[in-house]
Amino acid sequence: MKIQEAPVARSASTIAPGAGWALALLLVINLFNYIDRQVLSATLPKIRLDPVMLRPDDPWAQTKLGALTTAFMVAYMLFSPLFGRLGDRWSRWGIVGVAVIVWSLATGGSGLAAGYVMLLITRCLVGIGEAAYGPVAPAMLSDLYPVDHRGRVLAWFYMAIPVGSALGFVIGAQVAEIYGWRWAFLVVVLPGVLLGTLCFFMKEPPRTTPEQSSLPSQSYWQVIHELYSIRSFVLCSAGMTISTFVLGGVATVMQLYLFEREARFVITPEVQSKLAALRAADGTPIVPEAVWNKLSGLHDSGQLRAAELRRRLQEILTPEEYLLYSTWIFDAATAPDSWTNGQIGLYIGGLVVIGGLIATLLGGLAGDYLRNRGVRGAYFHVAGWGMILGFPAFLALLYTPLPSGWIFFFIAVFFLFFNTGPANAILANVVRSPIRATAFAINIFVIHAFGDAISPLIIGVIADLSSLQLSFVLVAFLIPLSGALWLLGTRFLDGDTTRAEAGLKPY
């Protein structure tokens, strides 16, 4: 329902009544936002073994599993601009409440899916629900807190990215292991519905100052034109797009990269026995006897790297056999003293949670600290220098073997997450309140459409033409480019912020 709010004027350093409760509720909701996203990732191995979802011999199984995440991201990306516009016109707590309930019920629907198509549809609905929440929540917080608090407040809000993602993976994996993959989706439904219901009891925050309330409503294209005229918004979105490109692409294949670089494999009779014992959920053998029998000729090969084992398997298996069963062979053939896929995943998850959490909070605090002490373009400085400092650590990771490489991994994660609070504070501060939700929505669309929606594919193409190592090296040089764009914005930030807070349009 469209609402008309009484304009409320307050000091530039005054926190709105009820802001603390609103931040607490939105923070918990954001945690469940990322928990619901990552439950899917944690349950994919179990879904792959469920014959109701995918046949054991389905040659397109990996493509279909990947499409579940793509479907979510496309829905999230495409619907965000629509709900951002509604967020500038309708009750924001109402939109958030409906959004949380919708994505929670859709997550439960994933657990009740009777087939792959139904599972795909429910992931689209989760994306639509989160698209209604993503742009509206930070815009609301920006109206509740003054300019000099937004860096730390948005840092607390986006702390949910590393923490919620890790919780989703842990909860999903543990519940799926004990009760089955469907329950991993079902257990998050009730908390989500309760959180969504609480939103309808929250007081709508003031949206404008008296000066802004008299301005006429703008069309969507007029809003886009205004945002395009705000140099700080454009440069911040460009830097975030490149950062998202890097983080999205690297996150997708980092575990694969480290596994292939570090893991060692050996083919023994014990490995053949493991493969023979693998069963799908209905008891069907996963790897046929004719396939694992062919591995006997590799008993004397000693320890092999991933590339060497891949080449040897392609020599003894038919193309179809390699396509269907090589993944199972790699899992079973990992040498006893080798880094395993599970170990690498555990280290990645733990370091991302710790490094990402600390960096997100400290980045927001650093931005507010420098701004309140008169540093020109403070938030841009924090975001830009963080990326530049993270660049050498990321490069060092690519050439440092584990376990020493984890040190550079942590440093790189820390600095790549350091910009989260400051970058989102920039978006909030340089845009007038009446169009702020739309601005966040357009930012979401841009950074995903030209960022993590395409980077995994581009990295994959480069890797197929050369190697993952080279693709990561090339991507690494985008990190300082992102930092440079943010540093370029330092000269515009203070002026753009002053005009936005006064309700003035850009030049």
N, C-alpha and C positions, 0 to 999 in steps of 0.2 A: 504494500500500500504506500502510495506517495505521501510524504509528510511535509508539513510546513513548520519549521522550527523558529522559535523566537530567538533572534540574534542575541548573543551574550558577549559583552566585551570584557576582557580581562587583561591584566598586565602581561607584558611579554615574558615575564619570568614566573607567572602564576600557574600552578598545576590545577586542573579542573577538579571539582569534587567527584569522588568516586573513581578517580583515575587508577589508583592502586588496585582496586578490585577488578577493574576492567583489564588491566595488564595481567593480573594473575589468571583470570579466566581465559583470556586470549592466548597466554603462554601455554596453559595446559591443553587447550584445543590444538595449538600448533604442534605440541608434542604428539598428540594422537594423529594429527595430519600426517606427520612423517612416519609414525608407527604403521599406519594403514598402508602407506606407500611401500614400505620395506617388507611387510609381511609376505607380499608376493615373491620378492627376491628370495626370501628364506625358504619358501615352500616349493620353488620350481623343481628341485630334484625329486620331490615326492609326486608332484603333478606329472612329471615326465614318466613315472612308473605306473600311473593310474590308467588302466586300459579304457576306462570310461571317457577320459580326456584325450588320450593319444594312443594309437596302436604301438606296440613295442617295436615294430619294424617300419614305423612311419619315417620316410626319408626326409620329411620337412619338419620334423619335430622341433629342432632348434629354432628354425624360422618362426614357427607358431608360438613358441615360448617367448621369443623376443618381441613378437607382435603384441603381446599382452602389455608390455611396458610402453611400446610405441603408441598403442591405442589410448592409453591413459594420457600420455604426454600431448598427443594431438588434440584430444578433447580439452585438456587443461589450457593449452595454448590458444585454441580458437575461441573458447567461450569466455576467457578472461576479459577481453575488451567489452563484451556485452554486459557482464555483471559489474565491471568497473563503472560503466556509465550509469547503471541502475543504482550503484552505491552512492553516486553523487546526487541522486534524486529521491531515493526511497529510504525507509528506515534501515540503518546499517545493522543494528542488532537483529532485526527481523531477517535480513538476508543471511547473516552469519548463522543464526539459529537454524534456518531451513537448510542451508548448505551443509552444516555439520550432520544433521539428521539424515539428509539424502546420501552423503558419502558413507556414513556409518551403515545404513541399511543396504547400500550397494555393496559394501565390503562383506556384509553377511550374505548377500546374494551370491557373491563369489564362492562362499563355502557351500552353498546349496545348488551350485550349477550342475545341471544334468548332462552337460556336454561342453565341448570346447567353445562353440559359438556363444552359448549363454555366458560362459566365463569371460569371453572377450567383450560382450556387451556390458557386463557389470563393471569391468575395468574402465570402460568409457564413462559410465555413470559416476564412478569415483572421481574421474578427472573433471567432470562437469561440476560436481559438488565442491571440489577444491578450487575450481575456477571462480566460484562465487565467493569464496572465503579469501583467497590469496590477495587480491587487490584492496578489499574493503577493510580488513583488519589493520594493516599498517597505516592506512589513511585515518582510521578512527583514533589510533594511538597518537598520531601526529596532531590531531585536534585536542586531545586530552592533555598533552604535554607541550610546554613551550620549546622554542628553538634550542635553548641552551641545555635541554635535557634529552633531546631526541636521539642523540648518538648512543647513549648508554641504554635508553629504553628500548630502542629497536635492536640493540645488541642482545638484550635479554630475550626479546621476542624471537629473534632468529637463532638463539642458542638451541632452539628445538631442532635445527637441521642436523647437527651431528648427534645430539643426544637421542632425539626421537628416531632417527634412522637406525642407530645401534640397538635401541630397545626393540624396534620392530623386527630386526633381524634375529635378536636373541629370543624374544617371545615367540615369534613365528617358528623358528627352528626347533625350540624345545617343545612347544605344544604339538607341532607336527610329528615330532619323533615319538611322543608318548601317546597321543590321542588321534593322530591322523591329520593330514593337511587341511581338511575342511574345518576342523575346530580352531585352527590357527586364525582363520578369518572370522569365525563366529564369536570368539571370546571378546573381540573389541567392539561388538555392536552395542551392547547395553551401556558401557561407559560413554560412547559417542552420543547416543540418543539422550542420555542424561545431561551431558554438557551442552548439547544443542538446545534442550529445553530450558536450561538456566538462562540462555541468552534472551529469552522473551521476558524475563523479569528485570533486565538491566535497563537503566535510564539512558535514553539516547543522548549522546554528547553534543554540545553546540558545534555547529558546522561553520559558522561565519562570524565575522565582526559586523557591527552595524554598517560600516562603510561598504562592505562587500555585499550585504544583503540587498542593496538597491540595484545591483548590476543585473542586466537582463540575462536570461538563460541563453547559452550558446549551443549551436549545433555541434555534432560530433566532429565534423571537418574543421570547424572553427577552433575546437579544443586542440585537435592535432596540430593545426597551424600555430597556435599559441605555444604548445610544447616545443615545436620545432624551432621557435624563436628564442627559447630559453637556452643559452649556450651551455650553462652548467648541466641542464637536464640532458642535452644531446651528448655532451662529452662523457657524462657519467654513464648513460645508457650504452654508449659505444665501448667504454672500458669494461662494463659489466658483461656485455655480449662476448667480448674476447675472453674474459675470465671464465664465463660459463662454458664457452667452447672448449677451453682447456680442461676445466674441472670435469665437465660432462664426459668428454672423450677419454680422458685419462682414467676416470673412475670406472668406466665401462670395461677397460681392458688392462688395467694395472695389475690385477691379480693374475690374469693370464700371462702378462709379460714377465712378471717375477717368477711365476711357476715354470715357464718354459726356459727362463734363463738359469734358474737355480736348481731345478729338479733333476734327479738322476733316476734311470729306470733299468730294471733287470728282468729278463724273462727266465723263469724257473718252473719246475713242475708245480710248486706251490701256487704260482700265479695262475697256471692253467686250472688248478683246483678251485681257486677263488672264482674264476670266470664261469666254471661249470656250475657252481653253487648259486649264481645270481638268478633271482626269480622276480618276475613282475608281481603286481598285487594279486593277480589271479592264479599264481603258481606257474605261469608259463616261463620256460627258460629264456633268458634275455640273450645270451650268446650261444648260438648253436654249436654242437660238438664239432661239426666240420670246420668251424672257424678256429676254436681254441686249439684243436689238434694241429693246425698249421703252424702254431708257434713253437713247436718242438725244435725246429731248425735254428732257433735263436738262443738256445740254452747256453751256448759257449761264447756269446757275444760280449759278456761282461757288462759293466755299467755304460749306459747310453744316455746322451742328452736327448731332449725332446725332438729336435730336428732329425737326429740320426735314427731314433726309433721310428719316427714318422716315415722316413725314407725306407727303412727296412720292412715296415708293415705294408707299404704300398707295393713292395716287390713280391710279397707272398700272398696278399689278399686281393680279391677282385675289387674294382672300384666301388661296387655296391656294398661289399662286405666292409670295406674300410669306412665308408660313409656311415654305415649303421652301427658299427661295433668298436671303432677305434677309441672312442671316449671311454668305454668300459675297460678296454685293455690298458690305457694310460693310467686309469685310477688304480687298477689292480697291480700294475707292474712297478709302482714307485718303490725305489730301493729303501731298505730299512733306515739308512743313515741320511736319507735325502730330506730336503724340505718338502712337505706335503702341501696339497692345495688347502687343506683345512688349517694347517699351521699358518700359512701365509695369509689366509683370510682372517684368522684370529688377530694376528699382528696388525694388519691393515685396519680392521674394525676398531681395535683398542686405541691405536695411535690417532686415528681420525677423531674418535670421541674425545680423547684427552686434549690433543692439540687443537682441534676445531673449537671445543668448548672454551678453553682458555683464551685462544686468539680472538674469538668472537666477542667475548666480554671485554678483554683488554683493548681491543680496537675501538669499541664504542666509547669506553672511558677515556682513551687517549684523544679521540676526536673532540669530545666535550671539553677536556682539560685544556687542550691547545686553543680551541675557539674562545673559551672564557678568559683566556689570557692574551687575547688580541692577535693571535697568529692568523694572518690573512689566508683564506682558503684552507683552514685547518683540516677539514674532513677529507679534502682531496689530497692533502699531503700524507695523511695516515694511510689512505687507500693506495696511493701511488707508490710510496716508498716501501710499503709492505710487499707489493708485487715485485719490485726491483730487487729487494733483499731475498725474496724467495727463489728467484731465477737461478743463482749459482748452486743453491742447495738441491734444486730439482735436477740440474745437470749432473751434479756429483752423484746423486742417487742412481742415475743411469749407468754409471761406470764403477760403482762400489759394490762388491759382493756382500751378500748377507752373511752374518748378522750386522756387520758394520754399517751397511746401507740403511738400516732402520733409523740411525741417527739423522741422516740427511732426509729421510722420509718424513720424520717428525718435524724437522725445521721447515721443510717445504710446505707441509700441511699447515703449520702454524701461520706462516706468512701469507699463504694463499687464502686463508680464512680471515685474516686480520682486517680485511676491507669490508666485511659483511655489514657491521653496524654503521660505519661512516658512509658507505655508498648509499645505503637505504635512507640515512638521515639527509643526504644531499637531495635525493628525490623528493623527500617530504618537505624540505625547507625552501626549495626554489619554485614550488608550485602553489598557486593560490588554493585555499581550502575548498572552494566549490567544485574544483575539477581534480582534486587530489586522488580520489579513488580511480578515476579514469586514467590518470597519469601512471599510477602503479600498474594498472591493467595493461596499458600499452607497453610499458617497460617489460612486463612479463612476456607478452607476445614477442617482442623484438629479441630479447635475450635468449629465448628458447628457440624461436624460428631460425635464427642465424647463429645459435650457440650449440647447446647440447642435442638439439634435434638432428643436426647434420654432422657434428664432429665425429661420432663413432664410425659413421660410414666413411668419411674422408680418411680417418686414421686407418680403417680397415683396408681401403684401396691402396694407400701408400705401403702398408705392411705387406699386402699381397704382391705388390710390384717390387718391393725391396725387403724390408724387415720391420718388425715392431720397434727395434732400437732406433732406426733412422726416423720412423714416423714420430716417435717421442722426442727425438732431438729437434726435429723441425717444429713441432708443436711448442717445445720449450721456449723458442724465441718469440712466441706470441705473448709470453708472460711479461717481459719488460715493455712490450708495445702497449699492453693494457695499462701498465703503470705510467707510461709516458702520457697517454691520453688523460689520465686522471690528474697528473701534475700540470698539464696544460690548462685544466679547468680552474686552478687556484686563483687566477687573476679575475675570474668572473663570479666566483661563488658568493662573496659577501654582498655585492651589488644585487645579484639575482635574489638572494635571501631577503634583503631589505625590501625590495619591491613586492615580493610574494607576501610577506607579513603585513605590508600596508594595503594589500588587496589590489595592487597595480599590475597591469598587464606589462609584458616585456616591450622593449622598444619596437 
